[in-house]
């Protein structure tokens, strides 16, 4: 079962359940292009349906960071770092993950 909000045109149009990598890549590109809300929406769908898609947590965190939602960004960065460490890939974690995870979210 795919978890897609009924009123979500981004997810309805660009989330490919059988190709989560495509959807993740598109979410990344949306964020890089400054379409943060769309990126966040799509990447949340990827994670909801494919929680083991580790890189999606990094991409989601970056988009949250860009819109100054530090609390959600830090949570996603920590999730990404934890999953990478568990997979024995801690050396591949970008420096920004640790730097940004150390920032206390503003109240």
N, C-alpha and C positions, 0 to 999 in steps of 0.2 A: 504494500500500500504506500503510495506517495503522499507525503504531507505537503500540500500546496494551498495557501490561502485562496479563497474563492475570488477575491477582488484583485488578485495580483497579476497584472498583465506581464510584468517582467518575468516572473516565475513561470507563468503559463506559456509564454512565448520562448523563453531562453533556457529553461531548465530541462535537461535531457536525462531522464531517469536511468537510461541504459548507458549513458556516456557522462558520468559525473566529472571526469577530467575536462571535458569540453566546457561544461557549466562552470567549473572552478576557474578555468582559464579565462572565460568570458567575464566572470566576476572580478578577476584580477585586472583585466583590461579596462573594465568600467571604472574601477577605482583609480587606475593610472590616468585615465582620461578626465577624472574629476567628477564622475557620476557616482558619488559615494552612496547615496540612498539606494540606488539601483544595485550597486555592488553588494551592499549589506544585505539587501533583500534576497538576492540570488545566492550569495554565499551561505546565508542562514538556511536556505532550502537544501543546498548541497550537504551541509553538516547535519541537518535534521534527518535526511534520508541516507546519508553515507557518513556516519560519525567517525569512521576510520580514515577518512580523507584528510590526513594530517596537514597538508599544505593549505587547505581551506581555512584553517584556524589562523594561520599567519596572514593570509590575504584579508580575512575578515577583521583581524586586529588592526591591520594597517588602515583599513577604511574607517573603522571606528575612531582610530587615532586622528585621522584627517578631519573628522567632524567634531573633534574635541570631546568625544564620549570616552573619556579616559578609563572610567570604571569597567565598561564592557571591553575596551581595548586590552587593558591589563589582564582581565580574566581570559581572553582569547590568547594573548601572548603566553600566559602561564600554561594553558592547556596545550598549546603548540610545543612549548619547551619540554613539558612533561612527556608528551608522546614521542618527541624526537629522542629524548634521553632514554626512554624505555626501549626504543628501537636500536639503541647503540649508536645514534647519530648526533650526539651532543656537539661534536666538533663542527657540524654543519649549520648550527643555529646562528643566524645573523646577529651581530653585536647589538643591533637596535632592540632586539627582543629583551635582552637583559637590562639594557639602559632604560627602556620604557617600562618594563615590569617593575623596576625599582621606584618608579614615580608613584607617589601616593595620590589617588584620585581626589580631585577637588570636591568639596562638599557642595 
